[in-house]
Amino acid sequence: MEKKIKKSKRGRPSKYEASFKRKIIQELYSGSITRSELCRKYQLGSNSTVLSFEKWYDDDQKQMLSSVPMILEEDVEGADKGQQPASSKGGLEQELRLAKLKIICLETLIDVAEESLHIEIRKKAGTKPS
């Protein structure tokens, strides 16, 4: 598998592409592979690279979540019917799993749109609202 690396202005590899980092983290979060196995699979060098990807991913997710208010469809439907949210551990774990899958799908959709339209859609971390 070929690593996707962005080139800096000086021509040396400096950063991995965001889509590559997301792919690595999605594999890690799926629970089917360990950090060490990811390093071997993608020839990343050491676990610290995957750890830095995780930190980047978490910061990216926090940035996206803080900039957009989120209302879940289940919350709206449950409020309409007067139902209580799932309180059992199994129900919460399933909701979390579904939320993670939804995030993966949406990120993949954005990646495809960015590649096909040749524009950056995601808000850059650190930009200030106007």
MIROGU-773023 format. One record per residue (C-alpha): residue number from 1; residue in three letters; x, y, z. Coordinates in steps of 0.5 Angstrom, whole numbers, plus 2048, in hexadecimal, padded with zeros to 3 digits. Example, Ala and Ser with C-alpha at 12.3 -4.5 7.8 and 13.67 -1.06 7.14 Angstrom:
2
<site 1 'Ala' <819 7F7 810>>
<site 2 'Ser' <81B 7FE 80E>>
//
This chain:
130
<site 1 'Met' <800 800 800>>
<site 2 'Glu' <803 807 7FE>>
<site 3 'Lys' <803 80C 803>>
<site 4 'Lys' <800 813 801>>
<site 5 'Ile' <805 818 803>>
<site 6 'Lys' <804 820 802>>
<site 7 'Lys' <80A 823 800>>
<site 8 'Ser' <80D 82A 804>>
<site 9 'Lys' <80F 830 800>>
<site 10 'Arg' <816 82D 800>>
<site 11 'Gly' <814 827 7FD>>
<site 12 'Arg' <815 822 803>>
<site 13 'Pro' <810 81E 806>>
<site 14 'Ser' <80D 822 80C>>
<site 15 'Lys' <806 81F 80D>>
<site 16 'Tyr' <801 819 80B>>
<site 17 'Glu' <7FB 81B 808>>
<site 18 'Ala' <7F5 81C 80C>>
<site 19 'Ser' <7F1 816 808>>
<site 20 'Phe' <7F7 811 80A>>
<site 21 'Lys' <7F7 813 811>>
<site 22 'Arg' <7EF 812 811>>
<site 23 'Lys' <7F0 80B 80E>>
<site 24 'Ile' <7F5 809 813>>
<site 25 'Ile' <7F1 80C 819>>
<site 26 'Gln' <7EB 808 816>>
<site 27 'Glu' <7EE 802 816>>
<site 28 'Leu' <7F1 803 81D>>
<site 29 'Tyr' <7EA 805 820>>
<site 30 'Ser' <7E7 7FF 81D>>
<site 31 'Gly' <7EB 7FA 822>>
<site 32 'Ser' <7ED 7F5 81C>>
<site 33 'Ile' <7F4 7F8 81C>>
<site 34 'Thr' <7F9 7FA 821>>
<site 35 'Arg' <7FE 800 821>>
<site 36 'Ser' <804 7FC 820>>
<site 37 'Glu' <800 7F8 81A>>
<site 38 'Leu' <7FE 7FF 817>>
<site 39 'Cys' <806 801 817>>
<site 40 'Arg' <808 7FB 813>>
<site 41 'Lys' <802 7FB 80E>>
<site 42 'Tyr' <803 802 80C>>
<site 43 'Gln' <80B 802 80E>>
<site 44 'Leu' <80A 808 813>>
<site 45 'Gly' <810 807 817>>
<site 46 'Ser' <80E 807 81E>>
<site 47 'Asn' <808 807 822>>
<site 48 'Ser' <809 80E 824>>
<site 49 'Thr' <807 810 81C>>
<site 50 'Val' <800 80D 81E>>
<site 51 'Leu' <7FF 810 824>>
<site 52 'Ser' <800 817 821>>
<site 53 'Phe' <7FB 815 81C>>
<site 54 'Glu' <7F6 814 822>>
<site 55 'Lys' <7F8 81A 825>>
<site 56 'Trp' <7F7 81E 81E>>
<site 57 'Tyr' <7F0 81A 81D>>
<site 58 'Asp' <7ED 81C 824>>
<site 59 'Asp' <7EF 823 823>>
<site 60 'Asp' <7EC 823 81C>>
<site 61 'Gln' <7E6 820 81F>>
<site 62 'Lys' <7E5 825 825>>
<site 63 'Gln' <7E6 82A 820>>
<site 64 'Met' <7E1 828 81B>>
<site 65 'Leu' <7DC 826 821>>
<site 66 'Ser' <7DD 82D 824>>
<site 67 'Ser' <7DB 831 81E>>
<site 68 'Val' <7D5 82D 81C>>
<site 69 'Pro' <7CF 82C 821>>
<site 70 'Met' <7CD 825 821>>
<site 71 'Ile' <7C6 822 821>>
<site 72 'Leu' <7C5 81B 821>>
<site 73 'Glu' <7BF 818 81D>>
<site 74 'Glu' <7BE 813 823>>
<site 75 'Asp' <7BD 819 828>>
<site 76 'Val' <7B8 81D 824>>
<site 77 'Glu' <7B4 816 823>>
<site 78 'Gly' <7B4 814 82A>>
<site 79 'Ala' <7B2 81B 82C>>
<site 80 'Asp' <7AC 81B 828>>
<site 81 'Lys' <7AA 814 82A>>
<site 82 'Gly' <7AC 816 832>>
<site 83 'Gln' <7B1 810 832>>
<site 84 'Gln' <7B7 810 836>>
<site 85 'Pro' <7BE 80F 833>>
<site 86 'Ala' <7C1 808 833>>
<site 87 'Ser' <7C4 807 83A>>
<site 88 'Ser' <7C7 800 83A>>
<site 89 'Lys' <7CE 7FF 839>>
<site 90 'Gly' <7CD 7FB 833>>
<site 91 'Gly' <7C8 800 830>>
<site 92 'Leu' <7CD 806 831>>
<site 93 'Glu' <7D3 802 82E>>
<site 94 'Gln' <7CE 800 828>>
<site 95 'Glu' <7CD 808 827>>
<site 96 'Leu' <7D4 809 828>>
<site 97 'Arg' <7D6 804 823>>
<site 98 'Leu' <7D1 807 81E>>
<site 99 'Ala' <7D3 80E 81F>>
<site 100 'Lys' <7DA 80C 81E>>
<site 101 'Leu' <7D8 809 817>>
<site 102 'Lys' <7D4 80F 815>>
<site 103 'Ile' <7DA 813 816>>
<site 104 'Ile' <7DE 80F 812>>
<site 105 'Cys' <7D9 80F 80C>>
<site 106 'Leu' <7D9 816 80D>>
<site 107 'Glu' <7E0 817 80D>>
<site 108 'Thr' <7E1 813 807>>
<site 109 'Leu' <7DC 817 803>>
<site 110 'Ile' <7E0 81D 804>>
<site 111 'Asp' <7E6 81A 802>>
<site 112 'Val' <7E3 818 7FC>>
<site 113 'Ala' <7E0 81E 7FA>>
<site 114 'Glu' <7E7 822 7FC>>
<site 115 'Glu' <7EA 81D 7F7>>
<site 116 'Ser' <7E5 81E 7F1>>
<site 117 'Leu' <7E4 825 7F2>>
<site 118 'His' <7EB 827 7F4>>
<site 119 'Ile' <7E9 82C 7F9>>
<site 120 'Glu' <7EA 82B 801>>
<site 121 'Ile' <7E4 82B 804>>
<site 122 'Arg' <7E6 82A 80B>>
<site 123 'Lys' <7E7 830 810>>
<site 124 'Lys' <7EE 831 812>>
<site 125 'Ala' <7F0 830 819>>
<site 126 'Gly' <7F2 837 81C>>
<site 127 'Thr' <7EE 83B 817>>
<site 128 'Lys' <7EA 840 81A>>
<site 129 'Pro' <7E2 841 819>>
<site 130 'Ser' <7E1 848 815>>
//
